[in-house]
C-alpha cells in the first residue's frame, strides 16, 4: 500500500508541476477535461494517496530508526 501511495503521489506531483510550469493538466488532457468523471476519480485517488503518505511521517518503525 505504501508503494502504491508513493507512486500515485509522484504522479500527482508531476501533474501539479506541469500545471504550475506550463498550465498543462496532463490528467485532464488524457481523460477528457477536469470535470470528466474519470478525471475527478483520479484526482480523488491521488489525493487519498497523498493523505496516506502523511502517515509515513509519523510511523515509529521507519527504516533507519533503531539500527534497522
ChimeraX commands (.cxc) that place a marker at each C-alpha (Angstrom):
marker #1 position 0.00,0.00,0.00 radius 0.5
marker #1 position 2.83,2.40,0.83 radius 0.5
marker #1 position 4.49,1.87,-2.54 radius 0.5
marker #1 position 1.25,2.41,-4.43 radius 0.5
marker #1 position 0.54,5.57,-2.45 radius 0.5
marker #1 position 4.04,6.88,-3.19 radius 0.5
marker #1 position 3.68,6.16,-6.92 radius 0.5
marker #1 position 0.32,7.93,-7.05 radius 0.5
marker #1 position 1.73,10.87,-5.10 radius 0.5
marker #1 position 4.61,11.15,-7.55 radius 0.5
marker #1 position 2.15,11.12,-10.46 radius 0.5
marker #1 position 0.19,13.88,-8.74 radius 0.5
marker #1 position 3.35,15.91,-8.15 radius 0.5
marker #1 position 4.36,15.64,-11.79 radius 0.5
marker #1 position 0.87,16.74,-12.84 radius 0.5
marker #1 position 0.96,19.74,-10.47 radius 0.5
marker #1 position 4.44,20.61,-11.73 radius 0.5
marker #1 position 3.14,20.64,-15.28 radius 0.5
marker #1 position 0.20,22.81,-14.21 radius 0.5
marker #1 position 2.49,25.24,-12.40 radius 0.5
marker #1 position 5.14,25.49,-15.08 radius 0.5
marker #1 position 3.18,25.15,-18.30 radius 0.5
marker #1 position -0.52,25.49,-17.37 radius 0.5
marker #1 position -0.97,21.96,-18.72 radius 0.5
marker #1 position -3.06,19.42,-16.80 radius 0.5
marker #1 position -1.94,16.01,-18.05 radius 0.5
marker #1 position -4.72,14.10,-16.27 radius 0.5
marker #1 position -7.40,16.34,-17.77 radius 0.5
marker #1 position -5.78,16.12,-21.19 radius 0.5
marker #1 position -5.69,12.31,-21.14 radius 0.5
marker #1 position -9.15,11.76,-19.68 radius 0.5
marker #1 position -11.24,14.50,-21.28 radius 0.5
marker #1 position -11.14,17.55,-19.05 radius 0.5
marker #1 position -11.10,18.39,-15.36 radius 0.5
marker #1 position -14.81,17.81,-14.93 radius 0.5
marker #1 position -14.87,14.38,-16.60 radius 0.5
marker #1 position -15.88,11.68,-14.13 radius 0.5
marker #1 position -12.72,9.63,-14.61 radius 0.5
marker #1 position -10.51,12.70,-14.11 radius 0.5
marker #1 position -12.28,13.53,-10.87 radius 0.5
marker #1 position -11.87,9.94,-9.68 radius 0.5
marker #1 position -8.15,10.06,-10.47 radius 0.5
marker #1 position -7.78,13.39,-8.64 radius 0.5
marker #1 position -9.56,11.91,-5.62 radius 0.5
marker #1 position -7.45,8.73,-5.60 radius 0.5
marker #1 position -4.22,10.73,-5.89 radius 0.5
marker #1 position -5.42,12.99,-3.07 radius 0.5
marker #1 position -6.15,9.98,-0.87 radius 0.5
marker #1 position -2.71,8.58,-1.69 radius 0.5
marker #1 position -1.18,11.86,-0.56 radius 0.5
marker #1 position -3.05,11.64,2.72 radius 0.5
marker #1 position -1.84,8.06,3.16 radius 0.5
marker #1 position 1.74,9.25,2.58 radius 0.5
marker #1 position 1.33,11.64,5.51 radius 0.5
marker #1 position 1.17,8.58,7.75 radius 0.5
marker #1 position 4.69,7.67,6.63 radius 0.5
marker #1 position 5.97,10.70,8.53 radius 0.5
marker #1 position 4.55,9.52,11.84 radius 0.5
marker #1 position 5.34,5.81,11.87 radius 0.5
marker #1 position 7.71,4.63,14.55 radius 0.5
marker #1 position 9.00,1.66,12.57 radius 0.5
marker #1 position 10.56,3.66,9.75 radius 0.5
marker #1 position 13.67,2.24,8.12 radius 0.5
marker #1 position 16.79,3.72,9.61 radius 0.5
marker #1 position 15.47,4.09,13.14 radius 0.5
marker #1 position 16.89,1.92,15.91 radius 0.5
marker #1 position 19.52,0.39,13.64 radius 0.5
marker #1 position 17.03,-1.25,11.28 radius 0.5
marker link #1:1,2 radius 0.2
marker link #1:2,3 radius 0.2
marker link #1:3,4 radius 0.2
marker link #1:4,5 radius 0.2
marker link #1:5,6 radius 0.2
marker link #1:6,7 radius 0.2
marker link #1:7,8 radius 0.2
marker link #1:8,9 radius 0.2
marker link #1:9,10 radius 0.2
marker link #1:10,11 radius 0.2
marker link #1:11,12 radius 0.2
marker link #1:12,13 radius 0.2
marker link #1:13,14 radius 0.2
marker link #1:14,15 radius 0.2
marker link #1:15,16 radius 0.2
marker link #1:16,17 radius 0.2
marker link #1:17,18 radius 0.2
marker link #1:18,19 radius 0.2
marker link #1:19,20 radius 0.2
marker link #1:20,21 radius 0.2
marker link #1:21,22 radius 0.2
marker link #1:22,23 radius 0.2
marker link #1:23,24 radius 0.2
marker link #1:24,25 radius 0.2
marker link #1:25,26 radius 0.2
marker link #1:26,27 radius 0.2
marker link #1:27,28 radius 0.2
marker link #1:28,29 radius 0.2
marker link #1:29,30 radius 0.2
marker link #1:30,31 radius 0.2
marker link #1:31,32 radius 0.2
marker link #1:32,33 radius 0.2
marker link #1:33,34 radius 0.2
marker link #1:34,35 radius 0.2
marker link #1:35,36 radius 0.2
marker link #1:36,37 radius 0.2
marker link #1:37,38 radius 0.2
marker link #1:38,39 radius 0.2
marker link #1:39,40 radius 0.2
marker link #1:40,41 radius 0.2
marker link #1:41,42 radius 0.2
marker link #1:42,43 radius 0.2
marker link #1:43,44 radius 0.2
marker link #1:44,45 radius 0.2
marker link #1:45,46 radius 0.2
marker link #1:46,47 radius 0.2
marker link #1:47,48 radius 0.2
marker link #1:48,49 radius 0.2
marker link #1:49,50 radius 0.2
marker link #1:50,51 radius 0.2
marker link #1:51,52 radius 0.2
marker link #1:52,53 radius 0.2
marker link #1:53,54 radius 0.2
marker link #1:54,55 radius 0.2
marker link #1:55,56 radius 0.2
marker link #1:56,57 radius 0.2
marker link #1:57,58 radius 0.2
marker link #1:58,59 radius 0.2
marker link #1:59,60 radius 0.2
marker link #1:60,61 radius 0.2
marker link #1:61,62 radius 0.2
marker link #1:62,63 radius 0.2
marker link #1:63,64 radius 0.2
marker link #1:64,65 radius 0.2
marker link #1:65,66 radius 0.2
marker link #1:66,67 radius 0.2
marker link #1:67,68 radius 0.2
view
